[in-house]
């Protein structure tokens, strides 16, 4: 003998072989069942329920593994960290709602993806720092330049901007503005593209960066400063620029504005200044 569902009066007919589980509740719009009404009754025509050993219950089928968890781990191993983390987070939410497996796979995908992102960001930061250092040092090894007895550079090497002197020739760093820490200074007969043509006396007090920049612009375009440049050496591709103390470099002893002539196209192999310069073996 089996069991069947016995709907109360006024309820719609139940589907064939319908047996409610413990979580089933009648629709609130249906009329209430009469007191004592049995919703489950014996039915001699129904198939009997399977007989199970004492203390046992039917084992529900395995829910399976969430596909997003698998995708998270796979994309992390394939080197797509951001996608792996996103898929892993979505998988965790889906697993909580569905009860499926794959929680450990989702966590592994998130962990591997996060580690890869940290590694990538670290490499990017190192490359950016390397580019900045190359700009500050002129992009060459940091062998220090030397001067002869007359103070003229006789061996190429790295030189701090504040140590540049009137007439020094050097390689202007690519992409540099007015804030440069070091340059590669060279004897003026060696290939270069920049030369310092004027320096101001040290300033007594820092007037502020905007004021200092304005004064540098004024000083370096003054006719008296530009008289040092030999007119016949000037080309259309030459530009005038300058270095000036910033608030930070002022604290480390930078006090003077340094005016620089730069050859933007090609290189120079001699001084472009007309006086006060010893050029060694330059012609």
C-alpha atoms as a printed R data frame, in Angstrom:
    type eleno elety resid chain resno       x      y       z
1   ATOM     1    CA   UNK     A     1   0.000  0.000   0.000
2   ATOM     2    CA   UNK     A     2   1.232  3.448  -0.902
3   ATOM     3    CA   UNK     A     3   0.415  7.045   0.005
4   ATOM     4    CA   UNK     A     4  -1.197  9.848  -1.915
5   ATOM     5    CA   UNK     A     5  -1.805 13.550  -1.463
6   ATOM     6    CA   UNK     A     6  -5.320 14.399  -0.289
7   ATOM     7    CA   UNK     A     7  -6.095 18.060  -1.155
8   ATOM     8    CA   UNK     A     8  -8.571 19.833   1.099
9   ATOM     9    CA   UNK     A     9 -12.000 20.922  -0.219
10  ATOM    10    CA   UNK     A    10 -11.680 23.972  -2.498
11  ATOM    11    CA   UNK     A    11  -8.049 23.262  -3.374
12  ATOM    12    CA   UNK     A    12  -7.086 22.655  -7.001
13  ATOM    13    CA   UNK     A    13  -6.361 19.087  -8.032
14  ATOM    14    CA   UNK     A    14  -2.801 17.943  -7.347
15  ATOM    15    CA   UNK     A    15  -0.538 16.702 -10.146
16  ATOM    16    CA   UNK     A    16  -0.323 12.923 -10.485
17  ATOM    17    CA   UNK     A    17   1.959 11.220  -7.943
18  ATOM    18    CA   UNK     A    18   2.466 14.527  -6.073
19  ATOM    19    CA   UNK     A    19   3.650 14.114  -2.500
20  ATOM    20    CA   UNK     A    20   4.645 17.302  -0.646
21  ATOM    21    CA   UNK     A    21   7.912 17.464   1.253
22  ATOM    22    CA   UNK     A    22   8.409 18.983   4.685
23  ATOM    23    CA   UNK     A    23   9.006 22.486   3.274
24  ATOM    24    CA   UNK     A    24   5.796 22.547   1.210
25  ATOM    25    CA   UNK     A    25   2.989 24.948   2.192
26  ATOM    26    CA   UNK     A    26  -0.403 25.434   0.549
27  ATOM    27    CA   UNK     A    27  -1.020 28.611  -1.438
28  ATOM    28    CA   UNK     A    28  -2.286 31.363   0.946
29  ATOM    29    CA   UNK     A    29  -5.178 32.051  -1.455
30  ATOM    30    CA   UNK     A    30  -6.567 28.557  -0.947
31  ATOM    31    CA   UNK     A    31  -9.244 28.022   1.723
32  ATOM    32    CA   UNK     A    32  -7.970 26.520   4.962
33  ATOM    33    CA   UNK     A    33  -8.218 22.764   5.370
34  ATOM    34    CA   UNK     A    34 -10.921 21.555   7.799
35  ATOM    35    CA   UNK     A    35  -9.740 20.769  11.284
36  ATOM    36    CA   UNK     A    36  -8.262 17.271  11.416
37  ATOM    37    CA   UNK     A    37  -7.997 16.951   7.643
38  ATOM    38    CA   UNK     A    38  -5.242 14.589   6.576
39  ATOM    39    CA   UNK     A    39  -3.245 15.756   3.600
40  ATOM    40    CA   UNK     A    40  -1.464 12.398   3.246
41  ATOM    41    CA   UNK     A    41  -3.651  9.287   3.204
42  ATOM    42    CA   UNK     A    42  -3.234  5.621   2.401
43  ATOM    43    CA   UNK     A    43  -3.839  4.652  -1.198
44  ATOM    44    CA   UNK     A    44  -4.109  0.972  -2.095
45  ATOM    45    CA   UNK     A    45  -3.465  1.826  -5.748
46  ATOM    46    CA   UNK     A    46  -0.299  3.901  -5.205
47  ATOM    47    CA   UNK     A    47   3.156  2.406  -5.474
48  ATOM    48    CA   UNK     A    48   4.591  1.702  -2.037
49  ATOM    49    CA   UNK     A    49   7.480  3.817  -0.786
50  ATOM    50    CA   UNK     A    50  10.886  2.091  -0.817
51  ATOM    51    CA   UNK     A    51  11.793  0.337   2.409
52  ATOM    52    CA   UNK     A    52  15.099  1.621   3.780
53  ATOM    53    CA   UNK     A    53  17.263  0.132   6.486
54  ATOM    54    CA   UNK     A    54  16.637  1.597   9.954
55  ATOM    55    CA   UNK     A    55  18.389  4.937  10.486
56  ATOM    56    CA   UNK     A    56  19.153  5.561   6.790
57  ATOM    57    CA   UNK     A    57  17.921  8.232   4.350
58  ATOM    58    CA   UNK     A    58  18.105  8.508   0.592
59  ATOM    59    CA   UNK     A    59  21.408 10.039  -0.537
60  ATOM    60    CA   UNK     A    60  20.715 13.100  -2.731
61  ATOM    61    CA   UNK     A    61  22.666 13.347  -5.985
62  ATOM    62    CA   UNK     A    62  25.921 15.315  -5.838
63  ATOM    63    CA   UNK     A    63  25.325 19.006  -6.712
64  ATOM    64    CA   UNK     A    64  28.451 19.197  -8.919
65  ATOM    65    CA   UNK     A    65  31.154 21.900  -9.165
66  ATOM    66    CA   UNK     A    66  30.340 25.500 -10.016
67  ATOM    67    CA   UNK     A    67  31.610 26.392 -13.491
68  ATOM    68    CA   UNK     A    68  32.746 29.862 -12.428
69  ATOM    69    CA   UNK     A    69  35.052 28.299  -9.805
70  ATOM    70    CA   UNK     A    70  36.690 26.142 -12.466
71  ATOM    71    CA   UNK     A    71  37.031 29.132 -14.803
72  ATOM    72    CA   UNK     A    72  38.591 31.224 -12.003
73  ATOM    73    CA   UNK     A    73  41.351 28.703 -11.349
74  ATOM    74    CA   UNK     A    74  42.016 28.071 -15.040
75  ATOM    75    CA   UNK     A    75  42.286 31.781 -15.950
76  ATOM    76    CA   UNK     A    76  44.591 32.360 -12.983
77  ATOM    77    CA   UNK     A    77  46.915 29.588 -14.179
78  ATOM    78    CA   UNK     A    78  46.776 30.996 -17.717
79  ATOM    79    CA   UNK     A    79  47.979 34.388 -16.462
80  ATOM    80    CA   UNK     A    80  44.789 36.493 -16.502
81  ATOM    81    CA   UNK     A    81  44.777 37.593 -12.849
82  ATOM    82    CA   UNK     A    82  42.073 40.262 -12.908
83  ATOM    83    CA   UNK     A    83  39.581 37.996 -14.696
84  ATOM    84    CA   UNK     A    84  40.456 35.150 -12.317
85  ATOM    85    CA   UNK     A    85  39.722 37.264  -9.242
86  ATOM    86    CA   UNK     A    86  36.403 38.475 -10.653
87  ATOM    87    CA   UNK     A    87  35.318 34.944 -11.604
88  ATOM    88    CA   UNK     A    88  36.361 33.656  -8.192
89  ATOM    89    CA   UNK     A    89  34.291 36.256  -6.352
90  ATOM    90    CA   UNK     A    90  31.268 35.490  -8.514
91  ATOM    91    CA   UNK     A    91  31.775 31.755  -7.945
92  ATOM    92    CA   UNK     A    92  31.781 32.149  -4.157
93  ATOM    93    CA   UNK     A    93  28.437 33.953  -4.246
94  ATOM    94    CA   UNK     A    94  26.942 31.351  -6.574
95  ATOM    95    CA   UNK     A    95  28.213 28.477  -4.400
96  ATOM    96    CA   UNK     A    96  26.617 29.983  -1.284
97  ATOM    97    CA   UNK     A    97  23.296 30.187  -3.094
98  ATOM    98    CA   UNK     A    98  23.357 26.844  -4.925
99  ATOM    99    CA   UNK     A    99  25.281 24.598  -2.553
100 ATOM   100    CA   UNK     A   100  27.486 23.374  -5.384
101 ATOM   101    CA   UNK     A   101  31.106 22.429  -4.904
102 ATOM   102    CA   UNK     A   102  34.172 24.378  -6.001
103 ATOM   103    CA   UNK     A   103  34.748 26.673  -3.018
104 ATOM   104    CA   UNK     A   104  38.426 25.682  -2.745
105 ATOM   105    CA   UNK     A   105  38.919 26.171  -6.490
106 ATOM   106    CA   UNK     A   106  37.395 29.649  -6.317
107 ATOM   107    CA   UNK     A   107  39.618 30.569  -3.358
108 ATOM   108    CA   UNK     A   108  42.673 29.244  -5.205
109 ATOM   109    CA   UNK     A   109  41.779 31.271  -8.297
110 ATOM   110    CA   UNK     A   110  41.376 34.431  -6.195
111 ATOM   111    CA   UNK     A   111  44.650 33.833  -4.336
112 ATOM   112    CA   UNK     A   112  46.713 33.104  -7.451
113 ATOM   113    CA   UNK     A   113  45.111 35.980  -9.367
114 ATOM   114    CA   UNK     A   114  45.756 38.438  -6.527
115 ATOM   115    CA   UNK     A   115  49.388 37.325  -6.228
116 ATOM   116    CA   UNK     A   116  49.909 37.741  -9.970
117 ATOM   117    CA   UNK     A   117  48.394 41.235  -9.897
118 ATOM   118    CA   UNK     A   118  50.716 42.259  -7.048
119 ATOM   119    CA   UNK     A   119  53.663 40.862  -9.011
120 ATOM   120    CA   UNK     A   120  52.666 42.702 -12.198
121 ATOM   121    CA   UNK     A   121  52.132 45.981 -10.351
122 ATOM   122    CA   UNK     A   122  55.506 45.553  -8.641
123 ATOM   123    CA   UNK     A   123  57.265 45.004 -11.978
124 ATOM   124    CA   UNK     A   124  55.550 48.062 -13.456
125 ATOM   125    CA   UNK     A   125  56.632 50.143 -10.467
126 ATOM   126    CA   UNK     A   126  60.218 48.891 -10.808
127 ATOM   127    CA   UNK     A   127  60.291 49.724 -14.513
128 ATOM   128    CA   UNK     A   128  58.880 53.188 -13.841
129 ATOM   129    CA   UNK     A   129  61.458 53.757 -11.112
130 ATOM   130    CA   UNK     A   130  64.176 52.573 -13.467
131 ATOM   131    CA   UNK     A   131  63.067 55.025 -16.138
132 ATOM   132    CA   UNK     A   132  63.005 57.838 -13.589
133 ATOM   133    CA   UNK     A   133  66.490 56.932 -12.359
134 ATOM   134    CA   UNK     A   134  67.768 56.764 -15.922
135 ATOM   135    CA   UNK     A   135  66.370 60.250 -16.515
136 ATOM   136    CA   UNK     A   136  67.987 61.608 -13.359
137 ATOM   137    CA   UNK     A   137  71.361 60.070 -14.142
138 ATOM   138    CA   UNK     A   138  71.354 60.903 -17.831
139 ATOM   139    CA   UNK     A   139  70.766 57.289 -18.850
140 ATOM   140    CA   UNK     A   140  74.412 56.240 -18.505
141 ATOM   141    CA   UNK     A   141  76.526 54.443 -15.902
142 ATOM   142    CA   UNK     A   142  77.223 56.595 -12.870
143 ATOM   143    CA   UNK     A   143  81.011 56.971 -13.309
144 ATOM   144    CA   UNK     A   144  81.778 60.449 -12.031
145 ATOM   145    CA   UNK     A   145  83.147 63.011 -14.475
146 ATOM   146    CA   UNK     A   146  86.548 64.515 -13.644
147 ATOM   147    CA   UNK     A   147  88.135 67.927 -14.274
148 ATOM   148    CA   UNK     A   148  91.675 68.947 -15.103
149 ATOM   149    CA   UNK     A   149  93.723 71.539 -13.261
150 ATOM   150    CA   UNK     A   150  91.869 74.374 -15.019
151 ATOM   151    CA   UNK     A   151  88.486 73.005 -13.950
152 ATOM   152    CA   UNK     A   152  87.583 71.785 -17.453
153 ATOM   153    CA   UNK     A   153  85.978 68.364 -17.744
154 ATOM   154    CA   UNK     A   154  88.579 65.924 -19.101
155 ATOM   155    CA   UNK     A   155  86.777 62.590 -18.541
156 ATOM   156    CA   UNK     A   156  83.135 61.878 -19.263
157 ATOM   157    CA   UNK     A   157  80.887 60.725 -16.472
158 ATOM   158    CA   UNK     A   158  77.930 61.458 -14.272
159 ATOM   159    CA   UNK     A   159  77.655 64.892 -12.705
160 ATOM   160    CA   UNK     A   160  75.037 66.419 -10.441
161 ATOM   161    CA   UNK     A   161  73.284 69.368 -12.069
162 ATOM   162    CA   UNK     A   162  74.243 71.696  -9.220
163 ATOM   163    CA   UNK     A   163  77.917 70.820  -9.877
164 ATOM   164    CA   UNK     A   164  77.794 71.979 -13.513
165 ATOM   165    CA   UNK     A   165  79.939 75.040 -14.220
166 ATOM   166    CA   UNK     A   166  79.941 77.730 -16.860
167 ATOM   167    CA   UNK     A   167  80.953 76.206 -20.203
168 ATOM   168    CA   UNK     A   168  80.408 72.549 -19.217
169 ATOM   169    CA   UNK     A   169  79.218 70.331 -22.075
170 ATOM   170    CA   UNK     A   170  76.887 67.417 -21.393
171 ATOM   171    CA   UNK     A   171  74.235 65.124 -22.813
172 ATOM   172    CA   UNK     A   172  70.769 66.493 -22.217
173 ATOM   173    CA   UNK     A   173  68.512 63.693 -20.831
174 ATOM   174    CA   UNK     A   174  65.776 62.596 -23.212
175 ATOM   175    CA   UNK     A   175  62.380 63.920 -22.189
176 ATOM   176    CA   UNK     A   176  63.849 65.991 -19.374
177 ATOM   177    CA   UNK     A   177  62.316 69.260 -18.292
178 ATOM   178    CA   UNK     A   178  63.772 71.740 -15.849
179 ATOM   179    CA   UNK     A   179  63.956 69.140 -13.054
180 ATOM   180    CA   UNK     A   180  66.996 66.926 -13.590
181 ATOM   181    CA   UNK     A   181  69.168 65.406 -10.890
182 ATOM   182    CA   UNK     A   182  72.206 64.287 -12.873
183 ATOM   183    CA   UNK     A   183  73.569 64.500 -16.396
184 ATOM   184    CA   UNK     A   184  76.402 62.846 -18.290
185 ATOM   185    CA   UNK     A   185  79.068 65.526 -18.634
186 ATOM   186    CA   UNK     A   186  81.704 65.172 -21.368
187 ATOM   187    CA   UNK     A   187  84.719 67.093 -22.680
188 ATOM   188    CA   UNK     A   188  83.398 69.558 -25.246
189 ATOM   189    CA   UNK     A   189  85.274 67.900 -28.104
190 ATOM   190    CA   UNK     A   190  83.273 64.697 -27.536
191 ATOM   191    CA   UNK     A   191  79.721 64.332 -28.913
192 ATOM   192    CA   UNK     A   192  77.146 66.159 -26.794
193 ATOM   193    CA   UNK     A   193  74.014 68.227 -27.307
194 ATOM   194    CA   UNK     A   194  73.965 70.731 -24.432
195 ATOM   195    CA   UNK     A   195  76.210 73.348 -22.867
196 ATOM   196    CA   UNK     A   196  75.812 75.616 -19.849
197 ATOM   197    CA   UNK     A   197  76.209 79.225 -21.031
198 ATOM   198    CA   UNK     A   198  75.281 81.274 -17.957
199 ATOM   199    CA   UNK     A   199  74.910 80.915 -14.170
200 ATOM   200    CA   UNK     A   200  73.475 83.328 -11.647
201 ATOM   201    CA   UNK     A   201  75.137 84.047  -8.317
202 ATOM   202    CA   UNK     A   202  73.651 81.961  -5.474
203 ATOM   203    CA   UNK     A   203  70.313 83.246  -4.205
204 ATOM   204    CA   UNK     A   204  70.148 84.224  -0.527
205 ATOM   205    CA   UNK     A   205  66.586 83.015   0.073
206 ATOM   206    CA   UNK     A   206  64.093 80.880  -1.805
207 ATOM   207    CA   UNK     A   207  61.340 83.065  -3.326
208 ATOM   208    CA   UNK     A   208  58.981 80.197  -4.183
209 ATOM   209    CA   UNK     A   209  59.042 77.899  -7.173
210 ATOM   210    CA   UNK     A   210  56.860 79.959  -9.517
211 ATOM   211    CA   UNK     A   211  58.894 83.098  -8.838
212 ATOM   212    CA   UNK     A   212  62.147 81.199  -9.259
213 ATOM   213    CA   UNK     A   213  61.023 79.794 -12.599
214 ATOM   214    CA   UNK     A   214  59.966 83.239 -13.805
215 ATOM   215    CA   UNK     A   215  63.348 84.686 -12.819
216 ATOM   216    CA   UNK     A   216  65.147 81.833 -14.585
217 ATOM   217    CA   UNK     A   217  63.195 82.548 -17.769
218 ATOM   218    CA   UNK     A   218  64.077 86.234 -17.530
219 ATOM   219    CA   UNK     A   219  67.768 85.694 -16.766
220 ATOM   220    CA   UNK     A   220  68.417 83.072 -19.432
221 ATOM   221    CA   UNK     A   221  66.848 85.093 -22.257
222 ATOM   222    CA   UNK     A   222  68.677 88.283 -21.342
223 ATOM   223    CA   UNK     A   223  70.980 89.618 -24.040
224 ATOM   224    CA   UNK     A   224  73.909 89.868 -21.612
225 ATOM   225    CA   UNK     A   225  73.665 86.140 -20.828
226 ATOM   226    CA   UNK     A   226  73.290 85.086 -24.467
227 ATOM   227    CA   UNK     A   227  76.342 87.121 -25.552
228 ATOM   228    CA   UNK     A   228  78.478 84.176 -24.448
229 ATOM   229    CA   UNK     A   229  77.158 82.088 -27.350
230 ATOM   230    CA   UNK     A   230  79.061 82.442 -30.619
231 ATOM   231    CA   UNK     A   231  76.547 83.693 -33.167
232 ATOM   232    CA   UNK     A   232  78.032 81.656 -36.007
233 ATOM   233    CA   UNK     A   233  77.448 78.397 -34.104
234 ATOM   234    CA   UNK     A   234  73.735 78.975 -33.608
235 ATOM   235    CA   UNK     A   235  71.388 76.739 -35.621
236 ATOM   236    CA   UNK     A   236  67.631 76.757 -36.106
237 ATOM   237    CA   UNK     A   237  67.317 73.572 -34.062
238 ATOM   238    CA   UNK     A   238  68.981 75.046 -30.979
239 ATOM   239    CA   UNK     A   239  66.848 75.905 -27.947
240 ATOM   240    CA   UNK     A   240  67.485 77.750 -24.712
241 ATOM   241    CA   UNK     A   241  66.406 76.147 -21.471
242 ATOM   242    CA   UNK     A   242  67.451 76.264 -17.827
243 ATOM   243    CA   UNK     A   243  67.713 74.440 -14.522
244 ATOM   244    CA   UNK     A   244  66.496 76.209 -11.403
245 ATOM   245    CA   UNK     A   245  66.343 75.256  -7.710
246 ATOM   246    CA   UNK     A   246  63.120 73.598  -6.605
247 ATOM   247    CA   UNK     A   247  61.923 73.686  -3.017
248 ATOM   248    CA   UNK     A   248  63.355 70.185  -2.558
249 ATOM   249    CA   UNK     A   249  66.736 70.805  -4.227
250 ATOM   250    CA   UNK     A   250  67.114 74.095  -2.320
251 ATOM   251    CA   UNK     A   251  67.235 72.079   0.924
252 ATOM   252    CA   UNK     A   252  70.172 70.116  -0.523
253 ATOM   253    CA   UNK     A   253  72.182 73.190  -1.445
254 ATOM   254    CA   UNK     A   254  71.018 74.116  -4.957
255 ATOM   255    CA   UNK     A   255  71.126 77.937  -5.146
256 ATOM   256    CA   UNK     A   256  71.768 79.078  -8.742
257 ATOM   257    CA   UNK     A   257  69.865 79.275 -12.011
258 ATOM   258    CA   UNK     A   258  71.791 77.531 -14.803
259 ATOM   259    CA   UNK     A   259  71.115 78.517 -18.421
260 ATOM   260    CA   UNK     A   260  71.580 75.825 -21.069
261 ATOM   261    CA   UNK     A   261  71.694 75.819 -24.866
262 ATOM   262    CA   UNK     A   262  70.481 72.528 -26.378
263 ATOM   263    CA   UNK     A   263  70.958 71.226 -29.913
264 ATOM   264    CA   UNK     A   264  67.740 69.284 -30.595
265 ATOM   265    CA   UNK     A   265  68.802 67.847 -33.967
266 ATOM   266    CA   UNK     A   266  72.183 66.142 -34.124
267 ATOM   267    CA   UNK     A   267  75.201 66.560 -31.871
268 ATOM   268    CA   UNK     A   268  77.959 69.062 -31.155
269 ATOM   269    CA   UNK     A   269  81.683 68.352 -30.970
270 ATOM   270    CA   UNK     A   270  82.951 71.714 -29.772
271 ATOM   271    CA   UNK     A   271  82.003 74.526 -27.459
272 ATOM   272    CA   UNK     A   272  79.514 77.097 -28.740
273 ATOM   273    CA   UNK     A   273  80.747 79.742 -26.283
274 ATOM   274    CA   UNK     A   274  83.049 82.529 -27.233
275 ATOM   275    CA   UNK     A   275  85.027 83.255 -24.092
276 ATOM   276    CA   UNK     A   276  86.198 81.882 -20.827
277 ATOM   277    CA   UNK     A   277  86.219 78.255 -22.063
278 ATOM   278    CA   UNK     A   278  89.098 75.869 -22.388
279 ATOM   279    CA   UNK     A   279  88.233 73.163 -24.889
280 ATOM   280    CA   UNK     A   280  91.197 70.847 -24.483
281 ATOM   281    CA   UNK     A   281  91.822 69.244 -27.821
282 ATOM   282    CA   UNK     A   282  88.752 70.709 -29.528
283 ATOM   283    CA   UNK     A   283  89.336 72.412 -32.811
